Amino acid sequence: MSLLLQIIVLACFLALVVVLFLEKQDYLLYAFIFIIIAGAATVFLLETPVIPDADPTTIGFFIEAIDWEVVSFLIAMFTIVEILNTQKVFHEISRRIVVQFKNQIRVMFYFMCVVSTISAAFLEDLSVAIIFGPVIVLACASISINPTPFLLGMTICINLASTLTPFGSAENVLIFNDLDLTFAFFIKNFSVYFVVTTIITLILLDKFILKKYLKEKWNPHCEEMEVYPSKVEVYNNLEIKQEELDSVFYQRRVKVDTSLKKQITNKRFYLNLGAIVVFVVLLVLIDTLWIPTFISLVIFVLINPIRTNKNESAKPSLSFYLRRVDFKLVFFFICLFVLVHLMEVNGTILFVEGFLERVSQSNVFVLSVVILVLTSLFSAFMDNAPVTIMFLPIINILLEKTPFTTMTAPIIIAFVLGINLGGNFLPQGSAPDMMTLEIAKNYCVEDLNYKKLFKVGGLFALLHIMLGIAYIAIYIYVL
């Protein structure tokens, strides 16, 4: 195989991951550029494809590389989350939690973390961070408690929650669909690890993090602070033309509503809670991903009509919610599918698989530990989505070569744990971690910064991986 071709495609893969974090750049433009470069290099430099009959000169080659069931699930899932966010369902949950536990801060901490964690087991993890981050700040500000330990608890436990079900993260959806797993497989093989590790995590967070903040009063004290020039200063500066005024960027003033008195309509709230229950039940009962998600999407749209015009009555509108969804992550997955398929064709995936076999020397425990550690490290430095898509074909080959079907479960367990837990090592390795930092910045939670999340998250990631290795050892040698 051509080493130059492998380097070019791998470079495009890594560049695609980097561009995702450059928010000021047009991601789609660069994504298409990388796909064109990798595709053209494959057409001209590929000698003998590893996959028989693979023809990168045809559009069908690229279309077949994409897992359209996963893409459909993500589109529907993001739309459902947007509906719940628009209808302030989780805001109302937060209000009720505060009303119930405002005089029991420690109980509120556990309850908030558990609710967000359980939600992350069934809703996509990034969506949970987007929804619950502001909710936590809102709840804590209402009783003058620093939200730092609550946000840390949420973001650390979200990655744990992703291990419990096939729907806890986009990466799990990929693994679930590609390896033809079942909901029962996840519950059977991850529930004990999830429960034990979550309990240990929350107790340690309580003892070493929350305890330090309980006696402090907190208010978002940068409410009145502006980093950039005020409008008066801009007007007084004659060098700035009137038409340029709109282009001046201001630091957003964060005015946290601490009253939590506004309550959404009970009927709408309970209808959405019922729809969430129906959605979860359908996901459990129906093996395919897109059928229960699309059915649930229709239900959510029907029970949440929108008034698009002041003179018209409220009516169901799927297009209204679709316009509000950010499909950036969906396009990201599509591009990753294509690039990884090109790496399959040029032999890169087969090379990595052979390396893992040589390192493990056909020992399932050693192989599982190597997969767990390797995927964790990769997930720490880049988003875990590309790591998942890159390793899936490798895992498939390893599973085919495993002599006993009973020994395939530890390999899958190690893969799922490594992908989901590694993101806590470095914030940039997990989209929910990056979102938590952004929320902390916007709401002036100065105690929670990159350094703090790196220190606390890294220590817990190390603990979780050590517990994962111990769990795999017990699974293989005891159970």
N, C-alpha and C positions, 0 to 999 in steps of 0.2 A: 504493500500500500504506500501511497505518496505521503511522506512525512510533512512536506510543505502544505499539502491539502489539509491534513489534520491540524496543523498549526493555525492555518487561516480560519478554518471553521471554529476551532476552539477560541481564537481571538475574537471572532464575531460574537460568540456566545457570551464571553466575559464582558465585552463592550456593551452588549445589550443590557446586562445586569447593572452596569455602572450608570448608563444613561437613565435608567428608571429613577435613580435618586437625584438626578439633575432636573429639578422642577421647572427651571426657567427655559429649558430646551424643549423643542418640539419632539416628544418621544416617538410619535408615529413616523415622522420623517426619517429619523435615525434607524428605527426598527426596519423600515423598508430598505434602507441603504444596506444594512448588515445582511438582511435576507438575500438581497440581490448579489452582494459580494460573495457570500458563502455558496449560493446556488450556482453562480457563474464559475467559481473556482472548482466546484464539484463536477460541472459539465466538462470543463477543459482538462482537469488534472486527474479525475477518477479513472483508474485503469480497469480493475475488476471489483465490482461491488460485493461487499460481504453478504448482503441480502440478495438472493437470486432474483433475476428479472426486474430489479429496481432500475427505473429509467428517469433520472433527474431532469431530462429534457422535456418532460410532459407535465402539464398542470395537475394531472391526476396524482402524480407522485407527491406533490405538496399538499393537496387536499386530503389525501388518505393519511398523511402524517399527523393530522389534527384529530384529537379526541373530541368529536362534536358533542357527545353526550355530556362531558364535563363542561364544555363551553356553555351549553344550553342551561345546565344546572346553575352555573355561576351567574349568568345573566338574570335568571329568575330569582336566585337567592338575593342578589344585590337589590333587586327591585322590591322584594318583600321587606328587606331591612329598611329601605328608603320609606316605604309606606309606614312602618312602625315608628320610624323616626319623625316623619311628618305629623303623624297623629299623636306624638308625645306619649306613647304607651309606657316607655321606660321612665320618662319624667314622672309619670303618675306613680309608678312603682317606687321610685325614689322618694316622692312626697310621703307615701304611706309608710315607708321604712323609717323616715325621720320622725314622723308623728308618733310612731310606735316605740322607737328606741332613742329618742332625743336625750333621755336622762341615763342611758346605758351605752356609753360610747364603745366599750369593748364588745358588747353584744352586737352593736351596729356594725362594727368593723368585720366581725365574723359573718354577719348576715349579708352585708354588701359584697364581700369577697365570694361567698358561696353562691349568691344569686348571679353575679356576673360570670362565675366559673361554670355553673350549670348552663347558663345561657350560651356560653362559648362552646359547650359540648354539642350544641345543636344548631347554633348560628355561626357563620363564618367568623373567625377570631378577630380579624381586622374590624369588621362591622361592630362587634361587641365593644371593642376599644373606642370606636368613634362614638357610640351611643352612651356607654357607661362612664367614659372619662369626664365629660362635662356634668353628667348627673352626679357623680361622686363629689366633684368640686362644689356644685350647687348645694348638695346635702350638707357637706362639712362646713361651708361658709355660713349656712343658716344657724349653726350652733357654735360658730367661731372655733372650729377645730381644724388644725392643719391637715390638708388632704394627702400629704406625702405618703404616709404609711398605707392609706387606703388605695392610692394609685399604684404603689409598689405591689401590694397584695393582688390587685386586679391583674396587672400586666404579667406578673410572674405566674399566677395561677391559670391565666388564659392559655399559656403554652402547655400546662399540665392537662387542662380540659381538652385540648386538641387530641390527646391520646385516647380519650374514652370512647368516642364514637367516630363513624366514618364521615360525619358532617361537621366536625369541629374546626376544620381548616380546609382550605382549598387543596392543600397537599394530601390530606387524608382522602379527599374525594378522588384525587388522581390514583392513589394507591388502591383504594377500594375498587375502583372501576377497572384498573389495569390488571390487578391480581385476582379479580373475580372473587372478592371476599364477601362476607355477609355481616349484617349488624350483630348477629349472635357471636361471630368470631371476635369482634372488638370487645363486647361486653365480657365474654368468657376470659379473654387473655389480658385485658387491660384494667378491668374494674378494681381488682385488688391493689394493683400498683397505684392506680389513680387515687383511690380512697386513702391508702396509707401515706402516700407522698404528700397529698394535699393537706392532710391533718398535721403532719410533721412541719410542713412549710408554714401553715397559718400559726401554729404554736410558736415557731421560731421568730416569725415576723412580729407576733404579739410581744414576745419577751424582749427582743433586741431592737425593734424599730418603733412599734406603736407606743410602748411604755415611755419612751423619751418625749413623746409629743402630748401626752394626756394632760399635763399640767400647764401647757402653753395655750394662750388665746391667740387665734389667728384671724386676720382679715386680709383680703387681697389689697395690700397697701399701695399698689401702683395704679389704683383706679384713676387718680388724677394726674398721673405722670405722662408726659409726652416727650419722646426722644427726638422727634423731628420738629421743625419750626411750626409755631402756631399760625393760624390764619392771619392774625394781626401782624406778626413779624413778616409774613410773606407779602402782605399788602404794602408794608412800609419799605420793603426792599424794591426799589424802582427798577432793578435789573431784571426782575421776574415779570414777564408780560402777563396781562390778564388772562389770555387764552392758555397760558402754561399752568395756571393755578390748579386745574383739575389733574395735572400729571404729578403734582407733589404728593409724596407718600407720607402718611401720618401713622404713628404708632397707634394701633387700635386701643381705645380706652375700654377696659373690661369692667363693666358694671354688673356685678354678680347679684342677681335677685335672690335675696336671702329669706324672703317671706315664705315661699312654697305654699302660698294660700290658694293659688289658682288650681282648680281641679277640673280635669276634663270630664266630659259627659260619661256618667257611669255606664250607660248602655253601650256606647262606643268602646269603652275600655274593656268591658267584659266580653263583648263580641270579638275583639282582637285577641284576648287571652284564650277564648274558646278556639279561635282559628289557629293559634299557635299550637294548642294541644292536638288539634286535628292534623296539622302539618307534621308534628313529631310522630304521631301514630301511623300516618301514611308512609313516612320514611322508614319506619320499622317494618311495616307489613309488606311493602312493595319493594322488590329487589332492585328494580331499575331506579335511577336517580331522577330522570327528567319527568316521569309521569306524576309522582306525588308532588314535586316542586311546582309543576305547571298547574296542577289542579288547585293547590294551595294558593298560588299567585292569583288565580281567577277569583277564589273566595275572598282574599284580602282586598282585591280591587272592588268587588261588589259591595262589601260591607263598609268600605271607606270612600263614599262618593265625594267628589270635589266640585266646588263652585268655581268654574273657570272664568265666568263672567258675572259681574255684580247683578246684572238684570236677569240672570238665569238661575234656576234651582240647581241644587247639587246633584251630580250624576256621576256614575262610575266612569273613570278615565284612566286607562292603562297608559296611554301616550303621555299624560301629565307626569306620572311617576318615572317613566322611562327617560324622559328628558332631564330629570334630576339626577339620574344615576351616572357615576363616573365609570366608564367602561375601560379605563386605562389598563387595569389589571387583566381584563379579559383578552385584550389585544396582546398583552405581555405573554400570556399563556400560549396563545396561538403561535407567536413567533418562537417561543421556546420549543414547542412541539416540533416545528419545522427544523430548527437547528440541531436538536438532539437526534432527529431522524437522519439528518445528514451525517452526524457523528457515528450513528449505527452503520450507515452504508460505507463510510470510509475506514472503519475498523477501530476507531478510538474507543468505543464502548467495549469491544471484545478485548482490547489491550488491558483496560482497567479491570475487567472481570478476571483475566488471567493472573494479574498481579495479586488480587485478593485471594485467589485459589492458592498461589504459591506461598503467600504469607501465612494463611491459616493451616496449610498442610492437611486439608480435609477434616480438620477437627471442627465440629459444628459450634462448640462453645467459643473457641478462638475466633472463628469466622464471624460469629454474631457480635463479639466484643469489638473486633476490628471494624465491622460495619457501623456499629453504634458510635464508636469514637470518631471514625472518619467522617461520617455524615454530620455529626455534631460540630466538628471543626469546620467543615465546609459551610454549614449553615450559620456559623458564627460570623463569617466574613462576608457572606453574600446572602441575599434573600433565599429562604429555604425552598421556594417554588422551583427555581432552576436546578437546585441540588436534587430535588425529588425527581424531576423529569429526566435528568441526566442519569440517575442511579436506577431508575425503574427497569430499563432493559437489562442492566447488569444483574439486578436481583432476580429477574425472570430466568436468566441463564443459570444462575447459581441454584435456583429452586429446581430447575430441570435436572441438574447434576447431583442433587442431594439424594442419596440412595434410599432413604426411608421417608415416607410422607409425614410421619410423626415428628421428624426433625426439621421440617420446613417452618413450623410456627415460630421457633426462636429467632430465625433469620428475619422473618417479617416483623416480629416484636422489636428486634434491635433496630430495624430500618425505621419503623414508625416513631420509636422513642428518639432516635438520633435526629431525625428530621425536625421533630416538634420541640425538643428540649434544647438543641444547640443554639437557637435564636436568643436565649437568655444570656449567653456568654458576652456578646457584643450587641448593643442596641440596633446597629444597622443590619443585623442578621434576622431581625423580626419586625415585620410591618406594624404589629400592635405596639411594640416597644417604641418605635419611632413616632407613632401616633400619640402615645402617652406623653412623650417628651414635648411634642408640639402643643398638646393641650395644656401641659404644665406651664409652658412658655406663654401661651395666650392668656391664661388665667393667673399669671404672676405667682405661681407656686415655685418660689425661688429655691427652696430646699431640694427640689427634684430636678437635677440637671443630668447631663451625660455622664459625668464622673460618678455621681451617686448611683445612677441606674447600672452603670458598668460594674461598680464595686459590689452592690447588693445582688444584682441579677447574675453576675458571674459566679459569685459564691454559691448561690442557689442552683445554678446550672450544673456546677461541679457536683454538688450534693445529689441532685436528681439523676445525673448520669451514673454516679457511684451506686445509688439505689437501683438504677436500671440494670447495671452489671450484676448486682447481687440477686435481683429478681430473675434474670435469665439463668444464672447458675442454679437457683432453686428450681426453676422450671425444668431444666434439663436433667439435673442429678437427683432431685428429690421427688418431684411430682410424677 
